[in-house]
Amino acid sequence: MVTLFQPISTDAPPQTFNRVQHCQPPVGNLVWGPLQTNNSFSNLLLYDQTWPVWTHPYLIWFSKDGDEYHGMSVNHTERDQIVFGPPDLTPPQYFSNPVKIKLITFTGCNWKKVQCTVVNMSKLSATVKLSAEGCGSLHMPLVLGMGFATATYYDEIPVLHSAVGFQEMRQVGLVNGCCAKYWVKLSDQRVWTIYVSVDFNNVLILCDHNHIRATKKSTKCTIQVCKGNSVAFDSVCGIYPLSATLSGEVDPDKRLGTYSIIYSNDGSSSSGKGLVWALPHHQSTLVPEVQATFTGLTLDSTTKGLLKAYNTDSLKMIIPDLPIDIGFEPWTSVNGFRYDPANYKDSVKAIIRDVATNDANDDILGACDLDSMYFGGKQLDKYAYIAYVAKFILQDDTILKRVLPRIKLAIEKYARNFQKFPLCYDESWKGIISSASQELDFGNSNYNDHHFHYGYHIHAIALVSAVDKDWLFSNSNLVYNYAILLIRDYANPTNTDSYFPQFRCFDWFHGHSFAAGIYPSGDGKSEESSSEDYHSIHALKLFALITGNKELEMTANLVLGIMKNSLNRYFLFLSDNKDMPPQILPNKVSGILFENKIDYATYFGRGTIGDEYIHGIHMLPITSISSYIRGQGFVEEEWSLKLASIVDRIPDGWRGLLKLNQGLFDPKAAWKWFARSDWDPKLIDGGMSRTWSLAYLAGIGGAN
């Protein structure tokens, strides 16, 4: 059994990377350690701090519009409130939820000029403190999956404000031995429940259509609100999470992993435990003892189906069928096909060799020396794969000697930080960022897409190290140290590293990564490439295989197992998908998934012929791990419904990507296309090689 979440390093970043203060420092920050940049907690630290946080099911934000009743506002929307568009388009391109409807706002008496500070932050939680000039304060923990929206007031008269309006309020009485319960109907006819604890004798009264107010000032008073009215809430009120931590382990012999989200609570309840909301990908993998605590309560999430509530202090999930054996070699889940070195017959190797010989003549150093960590990383990975094929599939020293020295030099240039825009260490948010301006390289300097960018570098380093392991540790561990630094930035497994946050990109609650960094967004964080997401994780595994880091290897295996479940619910849509609105299922992929909406689009266009960009960005790059995530059933559905009718008319490199993707359900047809004699080089994407495409397809039996 391998225990996860162990540090890979806690050393200071090398002095090769200049220390800088970010041009957009966090606002209202009292957190000493690394800050989360790629979940919506960072909205609390940006600009005027009023951008929302999604804790699921609740949307919560610091509201300070108008002259009074500034505070922490709560919203929740239901499936029948979502908006599809554009009008009259079938299937719709997008759906979104209405945001920032101030259903209930936690505020104080005569609160104006309210200051918002973030006093704690971790991967799964943040704590906000509001204080008003000449008044008391409130503390509000924001924890992913928390059962209630909870605020604790100090030296203040608690006030609840509703812009929608309170139509009716009834005092129910004392429940749970420590909580005063109130039933409230808003003017939208939806019912909420309010619980008051610690100072439960401080009675709430309905002052007018928009305000509920306590009758006196409390030294300390906790108020919880939840949507709905059920006795199930009565047994869990009075307790609430302050934070959450992760634990996990993997049994490689059983190909089985478990992970837990463990909530640290304050208060007490009659059940002795709290209330936690779980997403569909959690629900399908919860261990039986947690399944048994289902309360019967459900609420809609914004973009991920129906949440269910459990009377528990932890969510423990068990993930089977981990990709323990999927490493460097080609791999497929297609029925009737499998990787076998015997598939590389002499005639097949001759075809691959001719192509590899041609690819080896490229200006590798020039191709990799770019002003972008993203595009540079893609080129490194492309040529690293050619070196790998030359060594392990072709056993061709002539090709290897042409490629290997140059791809090593290309990687070393980045490791020495001599690229066109060197990396630097940001002391404000704590991370490795590009020195390019915010509008360049897809916003790398604002923490956009770090797992995409750095994942390509790690994948390339792993491939070259497989060919020559000694190189990884040469020059005083130059490339090894560079790789560890990038891994700590985007996938740091520990919460004890003072230089980098834990898992900047992968979200252990959502089951996938978010690519958007420190840009405020009314629709929350987003991701448009599920495939570059899992590619970045498989890169960790390959690097761990080379370095013998069992903890990192098994962490990657577990994350990939989680992604197989979550991505096929929220990004890749089989026709029987039960989590997405049925109206969008014909699109087959999400496009850009936000916390608050799904938009069947990309940030760079739709395609020259159809929607090939939208589909292709969820394919690239196609590697050994692709078929584990993108199963045969999905790929075949997507092909027949969205791609088959356009692929042969696509005039550029996106055609090559789609044809390699065809190999995830029809390897023979894909091989035939890549192996043909009338090859047109403009039909393959610049970040992929025909060498690897042929090697992959032949390895799984496509040439047989």
Sequence and secondary structure as in RCSB ss.txt:
>XXXX:A:sequence
MVTLFQPISTDAPPQTFNRVQHCQPPVGNLVWGPLQTNNSFSNLLLYDQTWPVWTHPYLIWFSKDGDEYHGMSVN
HTERDQIVFGPPDLTPPQYFSNPVKIKLITFTGCNWKKVQCTVVNMSKLSATVKLSAEGCGSLHMPLVLGMGFAT
ATYYDEIPVLHSAVGFQEMRQVGLVNGCCAKYWVKLSDQRVWTIYVSVDFNNVLILCDHNHIRATKKSTKCTIQV
CKGNSVAFDSVCGIYPLSATLSGEVDPDKRLGTYSIIYSNDGSSSSGKGLVWALPHHQSTLVPEVQATFTGLTLD
STTKGLLKAYNTDSLKMIIPDLPIDIGFEPWTSVNGFRYDPANYKDSVKAIIRDVATNDANDDILGACDLDSMYF
GGKQLDKYAYIAYVAKFILQDDTILKRVLPRIKLAIEKYARNFQKFPLCYDESWKGIISSASQELDFGNSNYNDH
HFHYGYHIHAIALVSAVDKDWLFSNSNLVYNYAILLIRDYANPTNTDSYFPQFRCFDWFHGHSFAAGIYPSGDGK
SEESSSEDYHSIHALKLFALITGNKELEMTANLVLGIMKNSLNRYFLFLSDNKDMPPQILPNKVSGILFENKIDY
ATYFGRGTIGDEYIHGIHMLPITSISSYIRGQGFVEEEWSLKLASIVDRIPDGWRGLLKLNQGLFDPKAAWKWFA
RSDWDPKLIDGGMSRTWSLAYLAGIGGAN
>XXXX:A:secstr
 EE    S      TTSEEE  SS  SSB   S    SSGGGGGGSTTS S EE SS EEEEE  SSS  EEEEE
   GGG EEESTT SS SEEE      SEEEEETT  SEEEEEEEE SSEEEEEEEETTS EEEEEEETTBSSEE
EEEEEE EEEE SS EEEEEEEEEETTTEEEEEEEETTS EEEEEEESSTTS EEEEETTEEEESS EEEEEEEE
EES  HHHHTTTTEEEEEEEEEEEEETTTTEEEEEEEEEEEE  TTSS EEEE HHHHTTB HHHHTTEEEEEEE
 SSS EEEEEE SEEEEEE S  TT SSS    STT    GGG  HHHHHHHHHHHHHHTTS HHHHH  S HHH
HHHHHHHHHHHHHIIIIIS  HHHHHHHHHHHHHHHHHHHTT SSS EEEETTTTEEEESS TTSGGGGGGTTTH
HHHHHHHHHHHHHHHHH HHHHTHHHHHHHHHHHHHHHHHH   S  SSS S SSEETTTTEE    S   TT  
EES HHHHHHHHHHHHHHHHHHT HHHHHHHHHHHHHHHHHHHHHTB  TT SSS GGGGGG B SEEESSEEES
  SS S SSSSHHHHHTTT S  TTHHHHS HHHHHHHIIIIITTTGGG  STHHHHHHHHHTTT HHHHHHHHH
 SS  GGGS TTS HHHHHHHHHHTTTT 
